[in-house]
Amino acid sequence: MGLFQLVSIYDTYWEKLLKEIQNLLKDARENGKSKEIDVGGLTKVGERENWYGAVVVSKFMVKSDMAHTKSLGNVLVKKGILNNFENTVFRLVVSEQLKLHAELSLLHANKDAYRKQITTTEPEKLLTESIIQAGDLGEFYHLIREFERDLRKFMEEMLGKSYLKMLENDLPEIVKRWKEREDTDRRWGLDPDKDLISYADLTDYMQIIKKYRRIFAESEEESNDVVTYFKIFAINGRNPVMHFRPLTTQMYHTAKGAEKFLREWIRRRTEKRGLSLNP
């Protein structure tokens, strides 16, 4: 099944605003956050006590709990609007005052810039977003663990049997950090991991991908996309879970979308090299 299965009463309304919404996305990609447009016409389509809602959307996902914002995301995907923005992840928000704006969902270089430039007049909405429950956290922890295990195996296979010597020559600081972490295990009386790469973190993987771009990506653009999605996965999911910080539904779905993108990248690169990552 695709991302958009059912026709919503709000679809036609959003379709009429596609040109303006596309401009919002362009504005958000360039500046981190877009200007607002009026979407008061929603009140002529449906009835709600509160019109506040948000949708996280990219070419690969549509995540929203509200009918009107979910419809917005589905229309953008169905009409191919997101195809013009490569792998950018956006968050589109309808305010209680029926104003729509777009913003980068996470981790684009100019995000901090717009935070410094823009003063908000509305109270922060993040605290009102629902928090992931314990059952989902357990499942998500398993997803993170399995992904990082598969990622290590992928890195070893792609770099080859002499990967450690290669890294010692090209990225000695990374190997130094791994050995320091290994020594820490010994000091705490723990048996060190068999493979030194087990001490790698996501930042190390990103450095390796950048250094050996021709091994891990078809182009500079693909390499940048992969690094961006590693950051999205880390900030929205991996880091909050591992450091016992709150995880909202938006963060949860954004991180799962990033993991899906990265697994697809691993599959493509593995197939291209004729490798098998099965246990």
Residue pairs with C-beta under 8 A, 6 or more apart in sequence:
3 61
3 62
3 73
3 74
3 77
3 78
4 62
4 74
4 75
4 77
4 78
8 67
8 68
8 70
8 71
8 74
9 45
9 46
9 71
10 42
10 45
10 46
10 67
10 68
10 71
10 72
11 71
11 74
11 75
12 45
13 41
13 42
13 45
14 21
14 71
14 72
14 75
14 76
15 75
15 79
17 37
17 39
18 75
18 76
18 79
18 81
20 37
21 37
21 72
21 76
21 81
21 92
21 100
21 102
22 81
22 84
23 34
24 34
24 35
24 37
24 92
24 100
24 101
24 102
25 34
25 81
25 85
25 88
25 90
25 102
27 33
27 34
27 35
27 102
28 34
28 90
28 101
28 102
28 103
28 104
29 85
29 88
29 104
29 108
30 110
31 110
31 113
31 114
32 103
32 104
32 108
32 110
32 111
32 112
32 113
32 114
32 115
33 101
33 102
33 103
33 104
33 114
33 118
34 101
34 102
34 103
35 101
36 95
36 99
36 100
36 101
37 99
37 100
37 101
38 98
38 99
38 100
39 94
39 98
39 99
39 100
40 98
42 51
42 68
42 94
42 98
43 51
43 98
45 68
46 67
46 68
48 68
50 96
51 68
51 94
51 95
51 96
51 98
52 93
52 94
52 95
52 96
52 125
53 64
53 65
53 66
53 68
53 69
53 93
53 94
54 64
54 66
54 69
54 91
54 92
54 93
54 94
54 125
54 129
54 250
55 62
55 63
55 64
55 66
55 69
55 70
55 72
55 73
55 91
55 92
56 62
56 63
56 64
56 73
56 89
56 90
56 91
56 105
56 250
56 253
56 254
56 257
57 63
57 72
57 73
57 76
57 77
57 82
57 89
57 90
57 91
57 92
58 82
58 85
58 87
58 88
58 89
58 90
58 105
58 257
59 77
59 82
59 83
59 85
59 86
59 87
60 87
60 257
60 260
60 261
61 253
61 257
61 260
62 70
62 73
62 74
62 76
62 77
63 73
63 249
63 250
63 253
63 254
63 257
64 70
64 72
64 73
65 130
65 249
68 94
69 92
69 94
72 92
72 94
73 92
76 82
82 88
82 90
86 221
86 225
87 225
87 228
87 229
87 261
88 104
88 108
89 104
89 105
89 106
89 232
89 254
89 257
89 258
90 102
90 103
90 104
90 105
91 102
91 103
91 104
91 105
91 250
92 100
92 101
92 102
92 103
93 100
93 101
93 102
93 103
93 125
94 100
95 101
95 122
96 122
103 114
104 110
104 111
105 232
105 254
106 231
106 232
106 235
106 236
106 254
107 228
107 231
107 232
107 235
108 228
126 248
129 248
129 249
129 250
130 248
130 249
131 246
131 247
131 248
131 249
132 140
132 247
132 248
132 249
132 251
132 252
136 252
137 241
137 247
140 237
140 241
140 247
140 252
140 255
140 256
141 241
143 256
143 259
144 237
144 238
144 241
144 242
147 259
147 262
147 263
150 263
150 266
150 277
151 205
151 262
151 266
152 195
152 197
152 198
152 200
153 277
154 266
154 269
154 270
154 277
155 163
155 197
155 200
155 205
155 208
156 163
156 195
156 197
157 270
157 273
157 275
157 277
158 215
158 216
158 269
158 273
158 275
159 166
159 167
159 208
159 212
159 215
160 166
163 197
164 175
164 196
164 197
167 174
167 175
167 208
168 175
170 211
171 207
171 208
171 211
174 200
174 204
174 207
174 208
175 196
177 199
177 204
178 196
178 197
178 199
178 200
178 204
179 196
179 199
181 199
182 192
182 193
182 196
182 199
185 191
185 192
185 193
186 192
193 199
202 230
202 233
202 234
202 238
205 230
206 227
206 230
206 231
208 216
209 216
209 217
209 223
209 226
209 227
209 230
210 223
210 227
213 220
213 223
216 223
216 226
216 269
217 223
217 226
217 269
222 265
226 262
226 265
229 258
229 261
229 262
229 265
230 258
230 262
232 254
232 255
232 257
232 258
233 255
233 258
233 259
233 262
236 250
236 251
236 252
236 254
236 255
236 258
237 247
237 251
237 252
237 254
237 255
237 256
237 258
237 259
238 255
239 245
240 246
240 247
240 251
241 247
266 277
270 276
270 277
